[in-house]
Amino acid sequence: MYLPAYSPDLNPIEKAWSILKRKVRHIVSQQQKTILEALDIGFNQM
C-alpha cells in the first residue's frame, strides 16, 4: 500500500487536534473566553 509523505487521515492525533481546534474556536467566539480557558474547556469535552 502506497502512503503519501504526510497523511493526516492515517494519524489519529491529527484528528484529535482538529476536534480540539474546532471546539476552541467555537468557545472563544461564543463566550469571549481567553485562549487558555477555551483550551481547558476543549480538552475536558474530548
VMD Tcl script that builds the backbone (N, CA, C; Angstrom):
set m [mol new atoms 138]
animate dup $m
set s [atomselect $m all]
$s set {name element resname resid chain x y z} {
  {N N MET 1 A 0.837 -1.167 0.000}
  {CA C MET 1 A 0.000 0.000 0.000}
  {C C MET 1 A 0.891 1.242 0.000}
  {N N TYR 2 A 0.658 2.135 -0.924}
  {CA C TYR 2 A 1.421 3.373 -1.022}
  {C C TYR 2 A 0.868 4.386 -0.023}
  {N N LEU 3 A 1.757 5.000 0.738}
  {CA C LEU 3 A 1.368 6.048 1.670}
  {C C LEU 3 A 2.069 7.338 1.278}
  {N N PRO 4 A 1.335 8.414 1.170}
  {CA C PRO 4 A 1.978 9.689 0.860}
  {C C PRO 4 A 2.883 10.127 2.016}
  {N N ALA 5 A 3.724 11.090 1.757}
  {CA C ALA 5 A 4.665 11.559 2.776}
  {C C ALA 5 A 3.949 12.059 4.027}
  {N N TYR 6 A 2.798 12.662 3.863}
  {CA C TYR 6 A 2.033 13.169 5.002}
  {C C TYR 6 A 0.580 12.780 4.802}
  {N N SER 7 A 0.060 11.998 5.698}
  {CA C SER 7 A -1.313 11.532 5.566}
  {C C SER 7 A -2.062 11.729 6.885}
  {N N PRO 8 A -2.715 12.880 7.073}
  {CA C PRO 8 A -3.413 13.128 8.336}
  {C C PRO 8 A -4.545 12.146 8.599}
  {N N ASP 9 A -5.090 11.534 7.552}
  {CA C ASP 9 A -6.171 10.564 7.738}
  {C C ASP 9 A -5.684 9.313 8.462}
  {N N LEU 10 A -4.392 9.006 8.356}
  {CA C LEU 10 A -3.857 7.811 8.984}
  {C C LEU 10 A -3.171 8.106 10.319}
  {N N ASN 11 A -3.231 9.338 10.760}
  {CA C ASN 11 A -2.593 9.730 12.009}
  {C C ASN 11 A -3.677 10.190 12.986}
  {N N PRO 12 A -4.030 9.366 13.977}
  {CA C PRO 12 A -5.147 9.686 14.870}
  {C C PRO 12 A -4.981 10.991 15.653}
  {N N ILE 13 A -3.752 11.385 15.979}
  {CA C ILE 13 A -3.568 12.616 16.744}
  {C C ILE 13 A -3.982 13.831 15.928}
  {N N GLU 14 A -3.855 13.754 14.597}
  {CA C GLU 14 A -4.280 14.862 13.742}
  {C C GLU 14 A -5.779 15.093 13.876}
  {N N LYS 15 A -6.534 14.011 13.962}
  {CA C LYS 15 A -7.985 14.123 14.132}
  {C C LYS 15 A -8.313 14.739 15.495}
  {N N ALA 16 A -7.587 14.334 16.533}
  {CA C ALA 16 A -7.817 14.882 17.872}
  {C C ALA 16 A -7.524 16.381 17.904}
  {N N TRP 17 A -6.407 16.807 17.293}
  {CA C TRP 17 A -6.082 18.232 17.267}
  {C C TRP 17 A -7.125 19.011 16.477}
  {N N SER 18 A -7.619 18.433 15.399}
  {CA C SER 18 A -8.642 19.094 14.596}
  {C C SER 18 A -9.911 19.325 15.410}
  {N N ILE 19 A -10.314 18.304 16.155}
  {CA C ILE 19 A -11.507 18.420 17.001}
  {C C ILE 19 A -11.288 19.495 18.063}
  {N N LEU 20 A -10.122 19.472 18.708}
  {CA C LEU 20 A -9.829 20.446 19.756}
  {C C LEU 20 A -9.827 21.869 19.199}
  {N N LYS 21 A -9.194 22.083 18.040}
  {CA C LYS 21 A -9.158 23.419 17.453}
  {C C LYS 21 A -10.560 23.922 17.134}
  {N N ARG 22 A -11.410 23.032 16.618}
  {CA C ARG 22 A -12.786 23.415 16.300}
  {C C ARG 22 A -13.537 23.818 17.573}
  {N N LYS 23 A -13.376 23.041 18.651}
  {CA C LYS 23 A -14.043 23.348 19.917}
  {C C LYS 23 A -13.548 24.678 20.491}
  {N N VAL 24 A -12.240 24.905 20.442}
  {CA C VAL 24 A -11.673 26.143 20.979}
  {C C VAL 24 A -12.183 27.344 20.194}
  {N N ARG 25 A -12.202 27.255 18.866}
  {CA C ARG 25 A -12.712 28.366 18.056}
  {C C ARG 25 A -14.154 28.689 18.425}
  {N N HIS 26 A -14.960 27.660 18.583}
  {CA C HIS 26 A -16.373 27.851 18.915}
  {C C HIS 26 A -16.520 28.496 20.297}
  {N N ILE 27 A -15.780 27.998 21.262}
  {CA C ILE 27 A -15.875 28.522 22.631}
  {C C ILE 27 A -15.445 29.985 22.675}
  {N N VAL 28 A -14.329 30.306 22.040}
  {CA C VAL 28 A -13.816 31.672 22.073}
  {C C VAL 28 A -14.790 32.617 21.378}
  {N N SER 29 A -15.347 32.213 20.253}
  {CA C SER 29 A -16.250 33.098 19.528}
  {C C SER 29 A -17.583 33.266 20.249}
  {N N GLN 30 A -18.060 32.246 20.927}
  {CA C GLN 30 A -19.359 32.311 21.581}
  {C C GLN 30 A -19.301 32.954 22.965}
  {N N GLN 31 A -18.240 32.720 23.703}
  {CA C GLN 31 A -18.220 33.129 25.106}
  {C C GLN 31 A -17.167 34.182 25.433}
  {N N GLN 32 A -16.396 34.618 24.460}
  {CA C GLN 32 A -15.358 35.622 24.678}
  {C C GLN 32 A -14.414 35.237 25.819}
  {N N LYS 33 A -14.055 33.966 25.879}
  {CA C LYS 33 A -13.108 33.491 26.893}
  {C C LYS 33 A -11.684 33.666 26.373}
  {N N THR 34 A -10.744 33.574 27.296}
  {CA C THR 34 A -9.349 33.616 26.881}
  {C C THR 34 A -8.995 32.288 26.214}
  {N N ILE 35 A -7.919 32.272 25.483}
  {CA C ILE 35 A -7.482 31.063 24.793}
  {C C ILE 35 A -7.199 29.942 25.791}
  {N N LEU 36 A -6.556 30.240 26.904}
  {CA C LEU 36 A -6.245 29.192 27.883}
  {C C LEU 36 A -7.510 28.591 28.483}
  {N N GLU 37 A -8.497 29.422 28.779}
  {CA C GLU 37 A -9.760 28.902 29.305}
  {C C GLU 37 A -10.450 28.034 28.259}
  {N N ALA 38 A -10.422 28.476 27.000}
  {CA C ALA 38 A -11.055 27.721 25.925}
  {C C ALA 38 A -10.349 26.387 25.717}
  {N N LEU 39 A -9.012 26.367 25.795}
  {CA C LEU 39 A -8.274 25.107 25.664}
  {C C LEU 39 A -8.644 24.144 26.784}
  {N N ASP 40 A -8.747 24.657 27.994}
  {CA C ASP 40 A -9.114 23.821 29.133}
  {C C ASP 40 A -10.503 23.215 28.926}
  {N N ILE 41 A -11.456 24.023 28.504}
  {CA C ILE 41 A -12.810 23.523 28.251}
  {C C ILE 41 A -12.793 22.507 27.113}
  {N N GLY 42 A -12.060 22.813 26.044}
  {CA C GLY 42 A -11.983 21.905 24.901}
  {C C GLY 42 A -11.403 20.555 25.273}
  {N N PHE 43 A -10.317 20.544 26.041}
  {CA C PHE 43 A -9.720 19.278 26.476}
  {C C PHE 43 A -10.694 18.488 27.335}
  {N N ASN 44 A -11.417 19.168 28.202}
  {CA C ASN 44 A -12.372 18.482 29.069}
  {C C ASN 44 A -13.544 17.894 28.292}
  {N N GLN 45 A -13.888 18.473 27.143}
  {CA C GLN 45 A -15.004 17.970 26.342}
  {C C GLN 45 A -14.605 16.802 25.449}
  {N N MET 46 A -13.314 16.567 25.288}
  {CA C MET 46 A -12.866 15.482 24.403}
  {C C MET 46 A -13.003 14.134 25.050}
}
mol reanalyze $m
mol bondsrecalc $m
mol representation Tube
mol addrep $m
